[in-house]
Amino acid sequence: MPPMAFYPVGWTHIGSLFKSPESRGDARWVEAKIAQLSEDTYGVHLWNKQSRGLRIEEGSVMARLTSGNCVVCHSIYSS
């Protein structure tokens, strides 16, 4: 399988999936990443050493992914 199937974001950029969009450009990036993940990805490796201290912010890629796909992830992002 290609790397996009499970490693759609490298460990140095994993934080970008957890951040709320702060501009129109950020919001477009979130939408594009969600569309890309929906088509090309089976799972998202979260690089625990880099992501374990991060909070899922409202409107972020991770907030969108968990709200639409995770059956046990209720109210886990910061507001």
C-alpha positions as CSV (number, residue, x, y, z in Angstrom):
1,M,0.0,0.0,0.0
2,P,1.2,3.5,-0.6
3,P,2.3,5.7,2.4
4,M,-0.9,7.8,2.0
5,A,-2.9,4.8,3.2
6,F,-1.7,5.0,6.8
7,Y,0.9,7.9,7.0
8,P,-0.9,10.8,5.4
9,V,1.1,13.3,7.5
10,G,4.8,13.1,8.4
11,W,5.7,13.2,12.1
12,T,7.1,16.8,11.8
13,H,3.7,18.1,10.7
14,I,1.3,16.0,12.8
15,G,0.4,19.1,14.9
16,S,-1.3,20.7,11.9
17,L,-4.1,18.0,12.1
18,F,-5.0,19.1,15.7
19,K,-5.2,22.9,15.2
20,S,-8.3,24.9,14.5
21,P,-8.2,26.8,11.3
22,E,-7.3,30.5,12.0
23,S,-7.8,31.9,8.5
24,R,-9.7,31.2,5.3
25,G,-6.6,29.5,3.9
26,D,-6.4,27.2,6.9
27,A,-10.1,26.3,6.5
28,R,-9.5,25.5,2.9
29,W,-6.5,23.3,3.9
30,V,-8.7,21.5,6.5
31,E,-11.4,20.8,3.8
32,A,-8.8,19.6,1.3
33,K,-7.1,17.3,3.9
34,I,-10.5,15.8,4.9
35,A,-11.3,15.2,1.2
36,Q,-7.9,13.6,0.7
37,L,-8.1,11.4,3.7
38,S,-11.6,10.3,2.8
39,E,-10.4,9.0,-0.6
40,D,-6.9,7.8,0.0
41,T,-6.5,6.8,3.6
42,Y,-7.5,3.8,5.7
43,G,-6.0,5.0,9.0
44,V,-4.0,7.9,10.4
45,H,-0.8,7.2,12.3
46,L,-0.6,9.9,14.9
47,W,3.1,9.6,15.9
48,N,2.5,9.3,19.6
49,K,5.7,10.9,20.7
50,Q,4.8,14.1,18.8
51,S,1.0,14.0,19.4
52,R,0.4,12.7,22.9
53,G,0.5,16.2,24.5
54,L,-1.7,17.8,21.8
55,R,-5.3,18.8,22.3
56,I,-7.8,18.3,19.5
57,E,-9.1,21.8,18.7
58,E,-12.6,22.4,17.4
59,G,-12.8,22.6,13.6
60,S,-9.5,20.8,13.2
61,V,-8.9,17.8,10.9
62,M,-8.8,15.5,13.9
63,A,-12.0,17.0,15.4
64,R,-13.7,16.4,12.0
65,L,-12.3,12.9,11.7
66,T,-13.2,11.8,15.2
67,S,-16.7,13.3,15.1
68,G,-17.5,11.5,11.9
69,N,-15.8,8.2,12.4
70,C,-15.0,7.4,16.0
71,V,-17.8,5.8,18.0
72,V,-16.1,6.1,21.4
73,C,-14.7,9.7,21.0
74,H,-17.3,12.0,22.5
75,S,-16.4,15.6,23.4
76,I,-12.7,15.0,23.3
77,Y,-11.6,18.3,21.7
78,S,-11.0,21.6,23.5
79,S,-13.5,24.4,22.8
